[in-house]
Amino acid sequence: MANLDLFRKDLQAWLKANVPQSLYGTRKGRFDGFWGGRLHPEPEADVKRWFEVSLEKGFTAPTWPTMYGGGGLTHDEAEILEQELERLKVPPPLVGFGLVMIGPTLLDYGTETQKKEHLPKIVSGETRWCQGYSEPGAGSDLAGLQTTAEIDGDKVIINGQKVWTSHADKSDWIFCLTRTDKTVKKQAGITFILVDMLQDAISVRPIPLISGSSPFCEVFLDNATANVNNIVGQVNSGWQVAKALLGYERTTIGKSIGTQLTGTEMKLVEATRTYQNTPQGPLKDPFLRCDIVNYAIDEMCYGLTTERIQQTLAAGAAPGPESSILKLCGSELKQRRFDLATRIAGPQALGWEGPGFTDEEQATTRDWLRSRASTIEGGSSEIQLNIIAKRVLGLPSV
């Protein structure tokens, strides 16, 4: 404990000396920040400076081994770093799926050659990654994917389509699930491959959303190629790797949502006082008051559950099926949050743009629309319920 107290004290001094003043108080969501990659525009000067000093310190990937450019911190030390950044409302120096999904998966399942090739480029912001999982006919039933991969010497030829691929139009590489054997049980014929996006055989088409902004894209692979050295795990045995990565993804989504939900209760109360003209005393609407209280209780329980799972990860365990609890409860809490926000604002939550609606009210409208996807992306709530029933509670299949 004394060593951690000393680490925090030294870290606070380092942050005071190195965080640009313009970044204090600017932190928003888990993925608001510098993504890196060959296609990313040049960041603002202070953002770039913060990234560069953090990279030198190893803080772009705090817990990764130093041999790959990480900081070599323990999980407890990394948690202190996260706490201090959150306290100062300073954004992470680097964000992206490379750090929270494919990087940890390569640390678990990658060859040493793959780690040396890809991890330093993630840490340094040289490459940006996207996820090639879902297909038009294989979303919830992910094991039913049809994108094919044929091995030809030292090359893999890939044909098919991926959909709902976040930030594919801005990414350099894609970690892709492919079918390499159609004659076996569908989970057994899947191979996990790392593919360079910047080739003529891959085309990307953005998918607009009703909220007005969207990270989602369709990805078309027409004789795209990858090196066999970029197969993670064994041919036809990629399902295990795919599930492990989903654990990291769902844990990240849950933790990100938890950060967004922190303190939401009081924001809802303050908004209710404003719109219902109740500067003090009990809120006028007893039903709304009850719903806010119930939401606050669930928010607190969610935070405690997140802490318990994080303690398991701190002990060195990879995310297990418990990550589905975070994904399920977090996404549904997020929807309830925006349902309450629109209910509180009433007609003022119907504005899209133009006079009569504040920027915050317009954001409430768009956030509510965007939140409809929260219980679908990253694995639908129905899928999470099945995983929890079978792999957490041990219930029999029906």
C-alpha positions in Angstrom: 0.0 0.0 0.0 2.8 2.4 0.9 4.4 1.7 -2.6 1.1 2.5 -4.3 0.8 5.7 -2.2 4.2 6.7 -3.4 3.4 5.8 -7.0 0.3 8.0 -6.8 2.3 10.9 -5.4 5.0 10.7 -8.1 2.3 10.3 -10.8 0.5 13.4 -9.6 3.7 15.4 -9.9 4.4 13.9 -13.3 0.9 14.8 -14.6 1.1 18.3 -13.2 4.4 18.8 -15.1 3.3 17.2 -18.4 -0.5 17.5 -19.0 -1.1 20.6 -21.2 -3.4 23.1 -19.4 -5.9 23.1 -22.3 -6.7 19.4 -21.7 -7.9 19.8 -18.1 -11.6 19.2 -17.9 -12.0 18.0 -21.5 -12.5 14.3 -20.8 -15.8 12.9 -22.1 -16.3 9.2 -23.0 -13.8 6.3 -23.0 -13.2 6.7 -26.8 -13.0 10.4 -27.0 -9.4 11.2 -27.8 -6.5 10.6 -30.3 -7.0 7.4 -32.3 -3.8 7.5 -34.3 -3.4 5.6 -37.6 -2.2 6.5 -41.0 -5.5 8.1 -41.9 -5.9 10.2 -38.8 -5.6 14.0 -39.3 -2.8 15.8 -37.5 -3.9 16.3 -33.9 -4.0 19.7 -32.2 -0.6 20.7 -30.8 -1.5 20.0 -27.1 -3.1 16.7 -27.9 0.0 15.7 -29.8 2.3 16.8 -27.0 0.2 14.9 -24.4 0.4 11.8 -26.6 4.2 12.1 -27.2 5.1 12.5 -23.5 2.8 9.6 -22.6 4.3 7.4 -25.3 7.8 8.1 -23.9 6.6 7.1 -20.4 4.8 4.0 -21.7 1.4 5.4 -20.7 -0.4 4.8 -24.0 -0.6 1.1 -23.0 0.2 1.2 -19.3 0.1 -2.5 -18.4 1.7 -3.9 -21.6 5.2 -5.2 -21.4 8.0 -2.6 -21.9 9.4 -4.8 -24.7 6.4 -3.9 -26.8 6.4 -0.2 -25.9 4.1 -0.5 -22.9 4.5 0.9 -19.4 4.9 -2.3 -17.6 2.6 -1.1 -14.8 0.8 -3.5 -12.5 -3.0 -3.5 -12.7 -3.2 -1.5 -9.4 -0.8 1.1 -10.7 -2.7 1.4 -14.0 -5.9 1.8 -12.1 -4.4 4.7 -10.1 -3.3 6.3 -13.4 -6.9 6.0 -14.7 -8.3 7.4 -11.4 -6.0 10.4 -11.7 -6.9 11.1 -15.3 -10.5 10.9 -14.4 -10.1 13.2 -11.4 -8.5 15.8 -13.7 -10.9 15.1 -16.5 -8.0 14.6 -18.8 -8.5 12.3 -21.9 -6.4 9.2 -22.4 -3.3 10.0 -24.6 -4.4 7.3 -27.1 -7.6 5.4 -27.6 -8.8 2.6 -30.0 -9.7 -1.0 -30.6 -6.0 -1.9 -30.9 -5.5 -1.1 -27.2 -8.6 -2.6 -25.7 -9.4 -5.6 -28.1 -6.8 -6.9 -30.5 -3.8 -5.9 -28.4 -4.8 -7.9 -25.3 -5.8 -10.8 -27.5 -2.4 -10.9 -29.2 -0.8 -10.8 -25.8 -2.8 -14.0 -24.9 -2.8 -15.8 -28.2 -0.4 -14.2 -30.6 3.0 -15.6 -31.7 6.1 -13.7 -30.7 6.5 -12.5 -34.3 2.9 -11.2 -34.3 3.4 -9.4 -31.0 6.7 -7.7 -32.2 5.1 -6.8 -35.5 1.8 -5.3 -34.3 1.9 -4.3 -30.7 4.6 -1.5 -30.9 2.6 0.0 -33.8 -0.5 0.1 -31.7 1.3 1.6 -28.8 2.8 4.3 -31.0 -0.4 5.2 -32.7 1.0 4.1 -36.1 -1.9 1.7 -36.8 -5.6 1.9 -36.1 -7.7 -1.3 -36.0 -11.3 -2.2 -36.7 -13.3 -5.4 -36.0 -14.5 -7.7 -38.8 -17.0 -9.9 -37.1 -20.7 -9.3 -38.0 -22.0 -10.0 -41.5 -25.4 -9.4 -43.1 -26.4 -13.0 -42.3 -24.3 -13.5 -39.2 -24.9 -11.0 -36.4 -26.3 -12.7 -33.3 -25.4 -16.1 -34.8 -21.8 -15.1 -35.3 -20.7 -18.6 -35.9 -22.8 -18.7 -39.0 -20.4 -16.3 -40.8 -19.8 -16.9 -44.6 -16.7 -14.8 -45.4 -14.3 -17.3 -46.9 -10.5 -17.6 -46.6 -8.5 -19.9 -48.8 -4.8 -20.6 -48.1 -2.6 -20.3 -51.1 1.1 -20.9 -50.2 2.1 -18.1 -47.9 -1.0 -16.1 -48.7 -4.7 -16.2 -47.6 -7.3 -15.1 -50.1 -10.4 -13.6 -48.5 -13.8 -13.0 -50.0 -17.0 -11.8 -48.3 -18.7 -8.9 -46.5 -18.6 -7.5 -43.0 -21.2 -5.0 -41.6 -21.5 -2.7 -38.6 -17.7 -2.3 -38.7 -17.0 0.7 -36.5 -14.5 3.2 -38.0 -13.6 0.9 -40.9 -13.3 4.0 -43.1 -10.5 5.3 -40.8 -8.7 2.1 -40.0 -5.4 0.6 -41.2 -6.0 -3.0 -40.2 -8.9 -5.3 -39.5 -9.0 -8.4 -37.3 -11.3 -10.6 -39.3 -13.2 -13.9 -38.7 -13.3 -16.1 -41.8 -14.6 -19.5 -42.7 -11.9 -21.9 -43.8 -13.8 -25.2 -43.6 -17.5 -25.6 -44.5 -17.6 -29.3 -43.9 -17.4 -29.2 -40.0 -19.5 -27.8 -37.2 -19.6 -24.1 -37.9 -17.6 -23.0 -34.8 -14.9 -25.5 -35.8 -14.3 -24.1 -39.3 -13.4 -20.5 -38.3 -10.0 -18.8 -38.6 -9.0 -15.5 -37.1 -6.8 -13.4 -39.4 -5.2 -9.9 -39.3 -5.7 -8.1 -42.6 -4.2 -4.9 -43.9 -7.1 -2.6 -44.9 -5.1 -0.5 -47.3 -5.4 -2.6 -50.4 -7.5 -2.2 -53.6 -9.3 -5.5 -52.9 -11.1 -4.0 -49.8 -13.7 -1.3 -50.2 -15.7 0.4 -47.4 -19.1 2.1 -47.4 -20.3 4.2 -44.4 -23.7 3.4 -42.8 -25.7 6.5 -41.7 -27.7 6.3 -38.5 -30.9 8.1 -37.5 -29.0 10.0 -34.8 -27.1 12.0 -37.5 -23.7 10.6 -36.9 -22.3 7.0 -37.2 -19.1 5.1 -36.9 -20.5 2.1 -38.7 -19.5 0.8 -42.1 -19.9 -2.1 -44.5 -16.6 -3.7 -45.6 -16.3 -5.7 -48.9 -13.4 -8.1 -49.4 -12.9 -9.1 -53.0 -9.9 -11.4 -53.2 -8.3 -9.5 -50.4 -5.0 -11.0 -49.2 -3.2 -11.6 -45.9 0.0 -13.4 -45.0 -0.4 -16.8 -43.3 1.8 -15.4 -40.5 -1.1 -13.2 -39.6 -3.4 -16.1 -38.7 -3.9 -15.9 -34.9 -4.0 -19.3 -33.3 -4.5 -22.3 -35.6 -6.4 -22.7 -38.9 -10.0 -23.7 -38.2 -9.5 -23.0 -34.4 -10.2 -19.2 -34.4 -13.5 -19.4 -32.4 -11.6 -19.6 -29.1 -9.6 -16.5 -30.0 -12.8 -14.8 -31.2 -14.6 -15.4 -27.9 -11.6 -14.2 -25.9 -11.6 -11.0 -27.8 -15.3 -10.6 -27.2 -14.6 -10.8 -23.5 -12.2 -7.8 -23.8 -14.7 -6.0 -26.0 -17.7 -6.4 -23.6 -15.6 -5.6 -20.6 -14.5 -2.4 -22.3 -18.0 -1.5 -23.3 -19.3 -2.1 -19.8 -16.5 -0.1 -18.2 -17.0 2.7 -20.6 -20.7 2.9 -20.0 -20.0 2.8 -16.2 -17.8 5.9 -16.6 -20.5 7.7 -18.5 -23.1 6.8 -15.9 -21.1 8.1 -12.9 -23.0 10.9 -11.2 -25.9 10.7 -13.7 -28.5 10.6 -10.9 -27.8 14.2 -9.7 -27.7 15.4 -13.3 -31.2 14.0 -13.8 -32.4 15.6 -10.5 -31.0 19.0 -11.5 -32.6 18.7 -15.0 -36.0 17.8 -13.3 -35.7 20.9 -11.0 -35.1 23.1 -14.1 -37.9 21.8 -16.3 -40.4 21.4 -13.5 -39.5 24.7 -11.8 -38.8 23.0 -8.5 -35.6 24.8 -7.1 -35.8 22.9 -3.8 -37.7 20.3 -1.9 -39.1 17.0 -3.2 -39.6 16.7 -7.0 -43.2 17.3 -7.9 -43.8 14.1 -9.9 -43.7 11.1 -7.4 -43.5 8.5 -10.2 -40.5 10.3 -11.9 -38.9 10.6 -8.5 -39.3 6.9 -7.9 -37.9 6.0 -11.3 -34.8 8.3 -10.7 -34.2 6.6 -7.4 -34.5 3.1 -8.8 -32.1 4.1 -11.6 -29.6 5.5 -9.0 -29.7 2.2 -7.1 -29.1 0.1 -10.2 -26.3 2.5 -11.2 -24.6 2.0 -7.8 -25.0 -1.8 -8.1 -23.6 -1.7 -11.6 -20.6 0.2 -10.3 -19.9 -2.3 -7.5 -20.2 -5.2 -10.0 -17.8 -3.5 -12.3 -15.3 -3.1 -9.4 -15.6 -6.8 -8.6 -14.9 -7.9 -12.1 -12.0 -5.4 -12.4 -10.5 -7.0 -9.3 -10.5 -10.3 -11.0 -8.8 -8.8 -14.0 -6.2 -7.2 -11.7 -5.3 -10.7 -10.4 -4.2 -11.5 -13.9 -7.3 -13.3 -15.3 -8.6 -12.7 -18.8 -12.3 -11.5 -19.1 -14.7 -14.4 -18.8 -18.4 -14.8 -19.4 -19.0 -12.3 -16.6 -18.2 -9.6 -19.1 -21.7 -10.3 -20.6 -23.1 -9.0 -17.3 -21.4 -5.7 -17.8 -22.5 -5.5 -21.4 -26.1 -6.5 -20.7 -26.7 -4.3 -17.6 -24.6 -1.4 -18.8 -26.3 -1.0 -22.2 -29.8 -1.2 -20.7 -28.9 1.3 -18.0 -27.6 3.6 -20.7 -31.0 3.4 -22.5 -32.8 4.0 -19.2 -30.7 7.1 -18.6 -31.6 8.6 -21.9 -35.3 7.6 -21.6 -35.4 9.5 -18.3 -33.6 12.5 -19.8 -36.1 12.8 -22.7 -39.0 12.3 -20.3 -37.7 15.0 -18.0 -37.2 17.5 -20.9 -40.6 16.7 -22.3 -41.3 18.6 -25.6 -37.8 20.2 -25.4 -36.4 16.7 -26.1 -38.0 16.7 -29.5 -35.7 19.2 -31.1 -33.3 18.3 -33.8 -31.8 21.7 -34.7 -32.7 25.3 -35.1 -34.2 28.0 -32.7 -36.1 27.1 -29.6 -33.8 24.2 -28.6 -30.5 24.5 -26.7 -27.4 22.6 -27.8 -27.9 20.3 -24.8 -31.5 19.6 -25.7 -30.5 18.7 -29.2 -27.8 16.4 -27.9 -30.5 14.7 -25.7 -32.5 14.0 -28.8 -29.6 12.6 -30.7 -28.2 10.6 -27.7 -31.6 9.0 -27.2 -31.8 7.9 -30.8 -28.2 6.6 -30.7 -28.8 4.7 -27.5 -31.3 2.4 -29.3 -28.3 0.5 -30.7 -26.6 0.0 -27.3 -28.4 -3.3 -26.7 -27.6 -4.6 -30.1 -23.9 -3.7 -30.8 -21.2 -5.8 -29.2 -23.7 -8.7 -28.9 -27.4 -8.2 -28.4 -29.0 -8.4 -24.9 -30.6 -11.7 -25.9 -27.2 -13.2 -26.7 -25.8 -11.9 -23.4 -28.7 -13.5 -21.5 -28.0 -16.8 -23.1 -24.3 -16.6 -22.2 -25.0 -15.6 -18.6 -27.6 -18.4 -18.3 -25.2 -21.1 -19.6 -21.7 -20.0 -18.7 -22.2 -18.0 -15.5 -25.3 -19.6 -13.9 -24.7 -23.1 -15.4 -28.3 -23.5 -16.5 -29.1 -26.4 -18.9 -30.0 -25.7 -22.5 -33.7 -26.1 -23.4 
